[in-house]
Amino acid sequence: MLELIRQLFQIRTCPLPLNSKGITEGKFKVCLEYHIGNCKAPCIGLINEEEYDQQIERIKQIIKGDVSAVNGHLQALMKRYASELRFEEAQKIKEKLDLIARYRSKSVVVNTSVRNVDVFGCSQDDSSIFITYMKVVEGAVVQTYSIELKIRLEEEKESLLSTAVTEIRQRVSSDSPEIIVPFMPDILLDKVKYSVPQRGDRHKLLELATRNAVFFRLERQKKAAEQSKENRTTRNLEKMMKDLHMPAIPLHIECFDNSNIQGESAVAACVVFRNGKPSNREYRHFNIKTVTGPDDFASMEEVISRRYRRMLSENSPLPQLIVIDGGKGQLSSAVKSLDNLGLRGKITVIGIAKKLEEIYFPGDSVPLYLDRNSITLKIIQHLRNEAHRFGINFHRSKRSSKMNSSFLDEIPGIGEKSKNLLLKKFGSLKKMSEASLEELESLLGTKKAAILAAALKN
């Protein structure tokens, strides 16, 4: 509705204290709003006070739902402009009439004999009553409003409906002479007709308002459930902060895990939790670059250094908590990297040992044992399990790719391009060996297919 009013009328938005004397003496100047066509510049007298007040009255009519009066005025104005051969101005009025037509087409239209009524629908649960108001003008629903009222002890629904009717009609400045309700309120307004229809168009309106009230109730209940869930998450993180003696709530947690088999294909995984939940798009994996052989301590030192050196260089927000999957040795390696980066003491860092689920703190040889049912331990276990799963999947993929690549690299005549085609098509040596010669020939040609088939057979 506001967008419709803005396009139909060029009403000033400036706070200038306009008066006839100031306008006559030229104290005011036009602004950008005039130049872009949003204002008719009453500040310099391009529209007089009477015309401006008429526009304000028409805006009031639209707000009250009476669009037909404005529509009739514009149609008469368009015809006058056309008869005076002022076709450009007539075209502008026609565009405004089209705007009104589009606006009215979006309204719910009922029987046009229902001309000016207020409709109130109700829905109720154990603690509140939900009331939806609809304003109907000339058979169209032009305005809706919903409200929730809490039910106090021994308060009747009739009393709550009376309160809602009075408050909503005052808020929307309604003067409708008829009110449709699902039941009679305990206090009636003077000079207003109340009806509780059982059939016909008025009953259909009441059903529509009631359905809207039910929908409003369900939306409120859904939001309340989401808010309760958020509050529970906040309580859990506050408990975690207390259990781990942290200076801040751990809204951002990162957990690290190493993965290798006898030092081969060494990788590491970093998983990220936001507000106690996994943030999968922020998960990262690392190929170990500077460590030779199965050295988990050195691998952890490298990964922590790479991760937080990059975050510092990019000015990324640091986590409040770092969890290391491992005992005192891996925790010490992580702390060493944090020391080198100047982050010691700025981030809480702990290690979790697998056997007894012990929590280790830097420099403390005595671990912390959390209750098995503690929400803090459950979140840490969730972090550790996610890091382990993510790391193992990456390690498995890397190991498989390495095994396939190393075999194909040893076959003379199978170059890099052929190798990539084979891995993309089959994915593994097993599937390559199960492929027919015709399939290999269609991909590599007769000569290379024969070479590969012989190698796979041997």
ZAPATOR-243546 format. One record per residue (C-alpha): residue number from 1; residue in one letter; x, y, z. Coordinates in steps of 0.1 Angstrom, whole numbers, always signed. Each point is the difference from the previous one (the first is absolute). Layout:
+-----+------+-------+-------+-------+
! pos ! code !    c1 !    c2 !    c3 !
+-----+------+-------+-------+-------+
! NUM !    A !     X !     Y !     Z !
...
+-----+------+-------+-------+-------+
// end
This chain:
+-----+------+-------+-------+-------+
! pos ! code !    c1 !    c2 !    c3 !
+-----+------+-------+-------+-------+
!   1 !    M !    +0 !    +0 !    +0 !
!   2 !    L !   +28 !   +24 !    +8 !
!   3 !    E !   +16 !    -7 !   -33 !
!   4 !    L !   -33 !    +8 !   -18 !
!   5 !    I !    -3 !   +33 !   +19 !
!   6 !    R !   +36 !    +9 !    -8 !
!   7 !    Q !    -6 !    -6 !   -37 !
!   8 !    L !   -34 !   +18 !    -2 !
!   9 !    F !    +8 !   +31 !   +19 !
!  10 !    Q !   +32 !   +22 !    +2 !
!  11 !    I !    -1 !    +8 !   +37 !
!  12 !    R !   +30 !   +18 !   +16 !
!  13 !    T !   +22 !   -19 !   +23 !
!  14 !    C !   +21 !   +30 !   +12 !
!  15 !    P !    -4 !   +15 !   +36 !
!  16 !    L !    -1 !   +37 !   -12 !
!  17 !    P !   -23 !   +22 !   +21 !
!  18 !    L !   -20 !   +11 !   -31 !
!  19 !    N !   -23 !   +31 !    +4 !
!  20 !    S !   -15 !   +23 !   -26 !
!  21 !    K !   +22 !   +30 !   +10 !
!  22 !    G !   +32 !   -21 !    -3 !
!  23 !    I !   -11 !   -13 !   -34 !
!  24 !    T !   -10 !   +34 !   -13 !
!  25 !    E !   +34 !   +15 !   +11 !
!  26 !    G !   +19 !   -28 !   -17 !
!  27 !    K !   +17 !   -13 !   +32 !
!  28 !    F !    -1 !   -36 !   -12 !
!  29 !    K !   +16 !   -18 !   -29 !
!  30 !    V !    -9 !   -32 !   -18 !
!  31 !    C !   +20 !   -32 !    +7 !
!  32 !    L !    +9 !   -31 !   -19 !
!  33 !    E !   -34 !   -15 !    +7 !
!  34 !    Y !   -16 !   +26 !   -22 !
!  35 !    H !   +25 !    -5 !   -28 !
!  36 !    I !    -5 !   -38 !    -1 !
!  37 !    G !   -38 !    +4 !    +0 !
!  38 !    N !    -8 !   -11 !   +36 !
!  39 !    C !   -13 !   +34 !   +12 !
!  40 !    K !   -20 !   +28 !   -15 !
!  41 !    A !   +20 !   +27 !   +19 !
!  42 !    P !   -26 !   +16 !   +23 !
!  43 !    C !   +31 !   +18 !   +15 !
!  44 !    I !    +1 !   +24 !   -30 !
!  45 !    G !   -37 !    +1 !    -7 !
!  46 !    L !    -2 !   -24 !   -30 !
!  47 !    I !   -30 !   -16 !   +17 !
!  48 !    N !   -23 !   +21 !   +22 !
!  49 !    E !   -12 !    -9 !   +35 !
!  50 !    E !   -35 !   -10 !   -11 !
!  51 !    E !   +12 !   -24 !   -26 !
!  52 !    Y !   +26 !   -15 !   +24 !
!  53 !    D !   -27 !    -5 !   +27 !
!  54 !    Q !   -22 !   -18 !   -26 !
!  55 !    Q !   +28 !   -24 !    -7 !
!  56 !    I !    +3 !    -7 !   +37 !
!  57 !    E !   -38 !    -7 !    +2 !
!  58 !    R !    +2 !   -25 !   -29 !
!  59 !    I !   +29 !   -17 !   +18 !
!  60 !    K !   -22 !    -3 !   +31 !
!  61 !    Q !   -27 !   -16 !   -22 !
!  62 !    I !   +24 !   -26 !   -13 !
!  63 !    I !   +13 !    -8 !   +35 !
!  64 !    K !   -36 !    -6 !   +11 !
!  65 !    G !    -5 !   -23 !   -30 !
!  66 !    D !   -21 !   +23 !   -22 !
!  67 !    V !   +19 !    -2 !   -32 !
!  68 !    S !   -31 !    +6 !   -22 !
!  69 !    A !    -3 !   +37 !    +9 !
!  70 !    V !   +36 !    +6 !   -11 !
!  71 !    N !    -5 !   -21 !   -31 !
!  72 !    G !   -31 !   +20 !   -10 !
!  73 !    H !   +19 !   +33 !    +5 !
!  74 !    L !   +29 !   -12 !   -22 !
!  75 !    Q !   -23 !   -12 !   -28 !
!  76 !    A !   -18 !   +34 !    -1 !
!  77 !    L !   +34 !   +17 !    -1 !
!  78 !    M !   +13 !   -22 !   -28 !
!  79 !    K !   -31 !    +7 !   -21 !
!  80 !    R !    +4 !   +37 !    +6 !
!  81 !    Y !   +36 !    +0 !   -11 !
!  82 !    A !    -9 !   -20 !   -31 !
!  83 !    S !   -27 !   +24 !   -10 !
!  84 !    E !   +24 !   +29 !    +4 !
!  85 !    L !   +25 !   -19 !   -22 !
!  86 !    R !   +25 !    -3 !   +29 !
!  87 !    F !    +8 !   -36 !   -10 !
!  88 !    E !   +33 !    -3 !   +19 !
!  89 !    E !   -17 !    +9 !   +33 !
!  90 !    A !   -29 !   -22 !    -8 !
!  91 !    Q !   +24 !   -29 !    -6 !
!  92 !    K !   +16 !    +6 !   +35 !
!  93 !    I !   -34 !    -2 !   +16 !
!  94 !    K !    -8 !   -32 !   -19 !
!  95 !    E !   +32 !   -16 !   +14 !
!  96 !    K !   -12 !    +9 !   +35 !
!  97 !    L !   -34 !   -16 !    -8 !
!  98 !    D !   +19 !   -32 !   -11 !
!  99 !    L !   +19 !    +0 !   +33 !
! 100 !    I !   -33 !    +2 !   +19 !
! 101 !    A !   -15 !   -28 !   -22 !
! 102 !    R !   +31 !   -22 !    +8 !
! 103 !    Y !    -3 !    +8 !   +37 !
! 104 !    R !   -37 !    -9 !    +1 !
! 105 !    S !    +6 !   -32 !   -20 !
! 106 !    K !   +22 !   -13 !   +29 !
! 107 !    S !   -28 !    +5 !   +25 !
! 108 !    V !   -22 !   -29 !   +10 !
! 109 !    V !   -33 !    +7 !   -16 !
! 110 !    V !   -33 !   -12 !   +15 !
! 111 !    N !   -36 !    +9 !    -7 !
! 112 !    T !    +0 !   +37 !    -9 !
! 113 !    S !   -32 !    +4 !   +21 !
! 114 !    V !   +22 !    -1 !   +31 !
! 115 !    R !   +10 !   +36 !    -2 !
! 116 !    N !   +17 !   +11 !   +33 !
! 117 !    V !    +5 !   -25 !   +28 !
! 118 !    D !   +26 !   -10 !   +25 !
! 119 !    V !    +6 !   -37 !    +4 !
! 120 !    F !   +16 !   -17 !   +30 !
! 121 !    G !   +12 !   -36 !    +1 !
! 122 !    C !   +13 !   -19 !   +30 !
! 123 !    S !   +22 !   -29 !    +9 !
! 124 !    Q !   +11 !   -11 !   +35 !
! 125 !    D !   +25 !   -21 !   +19 !
! 126 !    D !    +5 !    -6 !   +37 !
! 127 !    S !   +17 !   +33 !    +6 !
! 128 !    S !   -10 !   +25 !   -27 !
! 129 !    I !   -28 !   +10 !   -24 !
! 130 !    F !   +10 !   +10 !   -35 !
! 131 !    I !   -23 !   +25 !   -18 !
! 132 !    T !    +2 !   +10 !   -37 !
! 133 !    Y !   -18 !   +31 !   -12 !
! 134 !    M !   -11 !    +5 !   -37 !
! 135 !    K !   -13 !   +33 !   -14 !
! 136 !    V !   -25 !    -6 !   -29 !
! 137 !    V !    -9 !   +30 !   -22 !
! 138 !    E !   -22 !    -5 !   -31 !
! 139 !    G !    +3 !   -37 !    +1 !
! 140 !    A !   +39 !    -1 !    +2 !
! 141 !    V !   +23 !    -7 !   +29 !
! 142 !    V !   +22 !   +31 !    +1 !
! 143 !    Q !   +17 !    -3 !   +34 !
! 144 !    T !    +9 !   -27 !   +25 !
! 145 !    Y !   +15 !    +1 !   +35 !
! 146 !    S !    +7 !   -27 !   +25 !
! 147 !    I !    +6 !    +1 !   +38 !
! 148 !    E !    +8 !   -24 !   +28 !
! 149 !    L !   -15 !    +5 !   +35 !
! 150 !    K !   +12 !   -20 !   +30 !
! 151 !    I !   -28 !   -17 !   +20 !
! 152 !    R !    +1 !    +9 !   +36 !
! 153 !    L !   -15 !   -22 !   +28 !
! 154 !    E !   -38 !    -3 !    -4 !
! 155 !    E !    -1 !   +25 !   -29 !
! 156 !    E !   -27 !    -9 !   -25 !
! 157 !    K !    +4 !    +1 !   -38 !
! 158 !    E !   -29 !   +24 !    -3 !
! 159 !    S !   +19 !   +26 !   +20 !
! 160 !    L !   +32 !    -5 !   -20 !
! 161 !    L !   -20 !    +4 !   -33 !
! 162 !    S !   -14 !   +33 !   +13 !
! 163 !    T !   +35 !   +12 !    +8 !
! 164 !    A !   +13 !   -10 !   -34 !
! 165 !    V !   -29 !   +17 !   -19 !
! 166 !    T !    +4 !   +33 !   +18 !
! 167 !    E !   +38 !    +0 !    -3 !
! 168 !    I !    +2 !   -10 !   -37 !
! 169 !    R !   -27 !   +24 !   -11 !
! 170 !    Q !   +18 !   +28 !   +17 !
! 171 !    R !   +33 !   -10 !   -15 !
! 172 !    V !   -13 !    -2 !   -36 !
! 173 !    S !   -24 !   +30 !    +5 !
! 174 !    S !   -30 !   -21 !   -11 !
! 175 !    D !   -35 !   +14 !    -1 !
! 176 !    S !   -18 !   -30 !   -16 !
! 177 !    P !   -36 !    -1 !   +11 !
! 178 !    E !    +0 !   -38 !    +2 !
! 179 !    I !   +22 !   -26 !   +17 !
! 180 !    I !    +0 !   -37 !    -7 !
! 181 !    V !   +11 !   -22 !   +29 !
! 182 !    P !    +2 !   -37 !    +8 !
! 183 !    F !   -19 !    +6 !   +33 !
! 184 !    M !   -14 !   +31 !   +17 !
! 185 !    P !   +25 !   +19 !   +22 !
! 186 !    D !   -10 !   +10 !   +35 !
! 187 !    I !    +2 !   +38 !    -8 !
! 188 !    L !   -16 !   +14 !   -32 !
! 189 !    L !    +9 !   +33 !   -16 !
! 190 !    D !   -27 !   +26 !    -5 !
! 191 !    K !   -16 !    +5 !   -34 !
! 192 !    V !   +17 !   -31 !   -14 !
! 193 !    K !   -18 !   -31 !   -12 !
! 194 !    Y !   +14 !   -33 !   +11 !
! 195 !    S !    -8 !   -33 !   -18 !
! 196 !    V !   +10 !   -36 !    +4 !
! 197 !    P !    -9 !   -14 !   -35 !
! 198 !    Q !    -7 !   -37 !    -4 !
! 199 !    R !    -2 !    -1 !   -38 !
! 200 !    G !    +4 !   +22 !   -31 !
! 201 !    D !   +28 !   +24 !   -11 !
! 202 !    R !    +5 !   +14 !   +35 !
! 203 !    H !    +5 !   -35 !   +14 !
! 204 !    K !   +26 !    -6 !   -28 !
! 205 !    L !   +18 !   +32 !   +11 !
! 206 !    L !    +0 !   -12 !   +36 !
! 207 !    E !   +14 !   -34 !   -10 !
! 208 !    L !   +28 !   +18 !   -19 !
! 209 !    A !    +8 !   +22 !   +30 !
! 210 !    T !    +0 !   -31 !   +23 !
! 211 !    R !   +24 !   -19 !   -24 !
! 212 !    N !   +23 !   +30 !    +1 !
! 213 !    A !    -1 !    +0 !   +38 !
! 214 !    V !    +9 !   -37 !    +1 !
! 215 !    F !   +29 !    +6 !   -24 !
! 216 !    F !   +11 !   +29 !   +22 !
! 217 !    R !    -1 !   -23 !   +31 !
! 218 !    L !   +20 !   -27 !   -17 !
! 219 !    E !   +26 !   +25 !   -11 !
! 220 !    R !    +3 !   +15 !   +35 !
! 221 !    Q !    +4 !   -35 !   +14 !
! 222 !    K !   +27 !    -9 !   -25 !
! 223 !    K !   +19 !   +31 !    +8 !
! 224 !    A !    -3 !    -7 !   +37 !
! 225 !    A !   +14 !   -35 !    -5 !
! 226 !    E !   +29 !   +14 !   -20 !
! 227 !    Q !    +7 !   +26 !   +27 !
! 228 !    S !    -1 !   -28 !   +27 !
! 229 !    K !   +25 !   -20 !   -21 !
! 230 !    E !   +23 !   +30 !    -2 !
! 231 !    N !    -3 !    +6 !   +37 !
! 232 !    R !    +9 !   -37 !    +6 !
! 233 !    T !   +30 !    +3 !   -22 !
! 234 !    T !   +11 !   +32 !   +19 !
! 235 !    R !    -4 !   -18 !   +33 !
! 236 !    N !   +21 !   -30 !   -13 !
! 237 !    L !   +28 !   +22 !   -12 !
! 238 !    E !    +0 !   +20 !   +33 !
! 239 !    K !    +3 !   -34 !   +19 !
! 240 !    M !   +29 !    -9 !   -23 !
! 241 !    M !   +17 !   +33 !    +8 !
! 242 !    K !    -4 !    -6 !   +37 !
! 243 !    D !   +12 !   -36 !    -1 !
! 244 !    L !   +31 !    +9 !   -20 !
! 245 !    H !    +7 !   +31 !   +20 !
! 246 !    M !    -1 !   +22 !   -32 !
! 247 !    P !    -1 !   +38 !    +0 !
! 248 !    A !   -26 !    +1 !   -28 !
! 249 !    I !   -29 !   -21 !   -14 !
! 250 !    P !   +14 !   -24 !   -27 !
! 251 !    L !   -22 !   +11 !   -29 !
! 252 !    H !   +28 !   -10 !   -24 !
! 253 !    I !   +18 !   -33 !    +6 !
! 254 !    E !   +26 !   -18 !   -21 !
! 255 !    C !   +12 !   -36 !    +4 !
! 256 !    F !   +30 !   -17 !   -16 !
! 257 !    D !    +9 !   -36 !    -7 !
! 258 !    N !   +29 !   -17 !   -18 !
! 259 !    S !    -3 !   -31 !   -22 !
! 260 !    N !   +27 !   -22 !   -16 !
! 261 !    I !    +9 !   -37 !    -5 !
! 262 !    Q !   +36 !    -7 !    +9 !
! 263 !    G !    +9 !   +36 !   -10 !
! 264 !    E !   -15 !    -4 !   -35 !
! 265 !    S !   -25 !   +26 !   -14 !
! 266 !    A !    +1 !   +21 !   +32 !
! 267 !    V !   -28 !   +24 !    +2 !
! 268 !    A !   -18 !   +21 !   +26 !
! 269 !    A !   -36 !   +12 !    +4 !
! 270 !    C !   -15 !   +32 !   +16 !
! 271 !    V !   -37 !    +1 !    +7 !
! 272 !    V !   -18 !   +32 !   +11 !
! 273 !    F !   -30 !    +3 !   +23 !
! 274 !    R !   -21 !   +32 !    +2 !
! 275 !    N !   -25 !    +4 !   +28 !
! 276 !    G !    +6 !   -36 !   +10 !
! 277 !    K !    -8 !   -14 !   -35 !
! 278 !    P !   +22 !   -11 !   -29 !
! 279 !    S !    +7 !   +26 !   -26 !
! 280 !    N !    +9 !   -24 !   -29 !
! 281 !    R !    +9 !   +26 !   -25 !
! 282 !    E !   +29 !   +11 !   +22 !
! 283 !    Y !   +15 !   -34 !    +4 !
! 284 !    R !   +36 !    -2 !   -12 !
! 285 !    H !   +25 !   -28 !    -7 !
! 286 !    F !   +38 !    +2 !    -2 !
! 287 !    N !   +27 !   -20 !   -18 !
! 288 !    I !   +29 !    -3 !   +24 !
! 289 !    K !   +30 !   +16 !   -18 !
! 290 !    T !   +29 !    +4 !   +24 !
! 291 !    V !    -1 !   -33 !   +19 !
! 292 !    T !   +15 !   -33 !   -12 !
! 293 !    G !   -12 !   -32 !   +16 !
! 294 !    P !   -27 !    -7 !   +26 !
! 295 !    D !    +5 !   +30 !   +23 !
! 296 !    D !   -34 !   +12 !   +13 !
! 297 !    F !   +15 !   +26 !   +23 !
! 298 !    A !   +20 !   +17 !   -28 !
! 299 !    S !   -30 !    -3 !   -23 !
! 300 !    M !   -23 !   +17 !   +26 !
! 301 !    E !   +26 !   +28 !    +4 !
! 302 !    E !    +1 !    +6 !   -37 !
! 303 !    V !   -38 !    +0 !    -5 !
! 304 !    I !    -7 !   +24 !   +29 !
! 305 !    S !   +27 !   +24 !   -12 !
! 306 !    R !   -14 !    +0 !   -36 !
! 307 !    R !   -36 !    +4 !   +11 !
! 308 !    Y !    +4 !   +30 !   +23 !
! 309 !    R !   +28 !   +17 !   -18 !
! 310 !    R !   -24 !    +2 !   -30 !
! 311 !    M !   -29 !   +12 !   +22 !
! 312 !    L !   +22 !   +27 !   +14 !
! 313 !    S !   +12 !   +11 !   -34 !
! 314 !    E !   -36 !    +2 !   -12 !
! 315 !    N !   -12 !   +17 !   +32 !
! 316 !    S !   -26 !   -27 !    +4 !
! 317 !    P !   -17 !    -3 !   +35 !
! 318 !    L !   +18 !   -26 !   +21 !
! 319 !    P !   -19 !   -27 !   +19 !
! 320 !    Q !    -7 !    +1 !   +37 !
! 321 !    L !    +9 !   -37 !    +4 !
! 322 !    I !   +24 !   -24 !   -17 !
! 323 !    V !    -4 !   -37 !    +6 !
! 324 !    I !   +29 !   -24 !    -8 !
! 325 !    D !    -8 !   -36 !    -6 !
! 326 !    G !   +27 !   -15 !   +21 !
! 327 !    G !   +17 !    +0 !   +34 !
! 328 !    K !   +27 !   +22 !   +16 !
! 329 !    G !   +25 !    -6 !   -28 !
! 330 !    Q !   -21 !   +13 !   -29 !
! 331 !    L !   -14 !   +28 !   +22 !
! 332 !    S !   +36 !   +12 !    +8 !
! 333 !    S !    +8 !    +0 !   -37 !
! 334 !    A !   -31 !   +22 !    -7 !
! 335 !    V !    +9 !   +24 !   +28 !
! 336 !    K !   +35 !    +3 !   -13 !
! 337 !    S !   -13 !   +13 !   -34 !
! 338 !    L !   -24 !   +24 !   +18 !
! 339 !    D !   +29 !   +13 !   +21 !
! 340 !    N !   +20 !    +7 !   -32 !
! 341 !    L !   -30 !   +19 !   -14 !
! 342 !    G !    -5 !   +20 !   +31 !
! 343 !    L !   -34 !   -15 !    +7 !
! 344 !    R !    +7 !   -18 !   +33 !
! 345 !    G !   -26 !   +11 !   +25 !
! 346 !    K !   -22 !   +16 !   -26 !
! 347 !    I !   -17 !   -32 !    -9 !
! 348 !    T !   -11 !   -28 !   +23 !
! 349 !    V !   +16 !   -33 !   -12 !
! 350 !    I !    -7 !   -35 !   +14 !
! 351 !    G !    +9 !   -36 !   -10 !
! 352 !    I !   -23 !   -30 !    +3 !
! 353 !    A !   +15 !   -35 !    +5 !
! 354 !    K !   -19 !   -28 !   -16 !
! 355 !    K !    +0 !   -28 !   +26 !
! 356 !    L !   -15 !   +17 !   +31 !
! 357 !    E !   -12 !   +32 !   -16 !
! 358 !    E !   +24 !   +20 !   +21 !
! 359 !    I !    +2 !   +38 !    -6 !
! 360 !    Y !   +35 !   +14 !    +2 !
! 361 !    F !   +10 !   +37 !    +4 !
! 362 !    P !   +34 !   +14 !   -10 !
! 363 !    G !   +25 !    -3 !   +28 !
! 364 !    D !   -23 !   -21 !   +22 !
! 365 !    S !   +10 !   -37 !    +4 !
! 366 !    V !   -33 !    -8 !   +18 !
! 367 !    P !   -29 !    -4 !   -24 !
! 368 !    L !   -36 !   +11 !    +4 !
! 369 !    Y !   -26 !   -27 !    +1 !
! 370 !    L !   -34 !   +12 !   -11 !
! 371 !    D !   -32 !   -18 !    +9 !
! 372 !    R !   -10 !   -24 !   -28 !
! 373 !    N !   -33 !   +17 !    -4 !
! 374 !    S !   +15 !   +35 !    +0 !
! 375 !    I !   -11 !   +21 !   -30 !
! 376 !    T !   +36 !   +14 !    -1 !
! 377 !    L !   +14 !   -35 !    -5 !
! 378 !    K !   -26 !    -8 !   -26 !
! 379 !    I !    +8 !   +30 !   -20 !
! 380 !    I !   +38 !    -8 !    +2 !
! 381 !    Q !    -7 !   -36 !   -10 !
! 382 !    H !   -21 !   +12 !   -29 !
! 383 !    L !   +29 !   +23 !   -11 !
! 384 !    R !   +25 !   -28 !    +3 !
! 385 !    N !   -21 !   -25 !   -19 !
! 386 !    E !    -7 !   +25 !   -28 !
! 387 !    A !   +37 !    +7 !    -3 !
! 388 !    H !    +9 !   -37 !    -1 !
! 389 !    R !   -27 !    -7 !   -26 !
! 390 !    F !   +10 !   +29 !   -22 !
! 391 !    G !   +37 !    -9 !    +2 !
! 392 !    I !    -5 !   -37 !    -6 !
! 393 !    N !   -21 !    +7 !   -32 !
! 394 !    F !   +27 !   +23 !   -14 !
! 395 !    H !   +28 !   -24 !    +9 !
! 396 !    R !   -19 !   -29 !   -17 !
! 397 !    S !    -6 !   +21 !   -31 !
! 398 !    K !   +37 !   +11 !    -2 !
! 399 !    R !   +13 !   -36 !    +6 !
! 400 !    S !   -23 !   -14 !   -27 !
! 401 !    S !   +10 !   +27 !   -25 !
! 402 !    K !   +37 !    -6 !    +8 !
! 403 !    M !    -3 !   -38 !    -4 !
! 404 !    N !   -18 !    +4 !   -34 !
! 405 !    S !   +24 !   +27 !   -12 !
! 406 !    S !   +31 !   -18 !    +9 !
! 407 !    F !   -11 !   -32 !   -18 !
! 408 !    L !    -9 !   +19 !   -32 !
! 409 !    D !   +32 !   +20 !    +1 !
! 410 !    E !   +20 !   -32 !    -4 !
! 411 !    I !   -18 !   -10 !   -32 !
! 412 !    P !   +20 !   +11 !   -31 !
! 413 !    G !   -22 !   +18 !   -26 !
! 414 !    I !   -26 !   +12 !   +26 !
! 415 !    G !    +7 !   +37 !    +4 !
! 416 !    E !   -15 !   +26 !   +23 !
! 417 !    K !   -30 !    +7 !   -23 !
! 418 !    S !    -9 !   -37 !    -3 !
! 419 !    K !    +4 !    -5 !   +38 !
! 420 !    N !   -24 !   +29 !    +7 !
! 421 !    L !   -25 !   -14 !   -25 !
! 422 !    L !    +1 !   -34 !   +17 !
! 423 !    L !    -3 !   +13 !   +35 !
! 424 !    K !   -28 !   +23 !   -10 !
! 425 !    K !   -19 !   -29 !   -17 !
! 426 !    F !    +7 !   -29 !   +23 !
! 427 !    G !   +12 !   +15 !   +33 !
! 428 !    S !   +19 !   -31 !   +11 !
! 429 !    L !   +23 !   -29 !   -12 !
! 430 !    K !   -27 !   -25 !    +8 !
! 431 !    K !   -25 !   +16 !   -24 !
! 432 !    M !   +26 !    +4 !   -27 !
! 433 !    S !    +8 !   -38 !    +2 !
! 434 !    E !   -37 !    -8 !    -2 !
! 435 !    A !    -4 !   +22 !   -31 !
! 436 !    S !    -2 !   -17 !   -35 !
! 437 !    L !   +26 !    +5 !   -26 !
! 438 !    E !   -25 !   +19 !   -21 !
! 439 !    E !    -6 !   +25 !   +28 !
! 440 !    L !   +37 !    +6 !    +4 !
! 441 !    E !    +4 !    +4 !   -38 !
! 442 !    S !   -28 !   +25 !    -2 !
! 443 !    L !   +19 !   +21 !   +26 !
! 444 !    L !   +37 !    -5 !    -9 !
! 445 !    G !    +1 !   -15 !   -35 !
! 446 !    T !   +10 !   -35 !   -10 !
! 447 !    K !   +37 !    +1 !    +7 !
! 448 !    K !    -1 !   +16 !   +35 !
! 449 !    A !   -30 !   -22 !    +9 !
! 450 !    A !   +19 !   -31 !    -8 !
! 451 !    I !   +30 !   +12 !   +21 !
! 452 !    L !   -22 !    +8 !   +30 !
! 453 !    A !   -20 !   -32 !    -2 !
! 454 !    A !   +32 !   -20 !    +0 !
! 455 !    A !   +14 !   +19 !   +30 !
! 456 !    L !   -33 !    -4 !   +19 !
! 457 !    K !    +0 !   -38 !    -8 !
! 458 !    N !   +35 !    -4 !   +14 !
+-----+------+-------+-------+-------+
// end
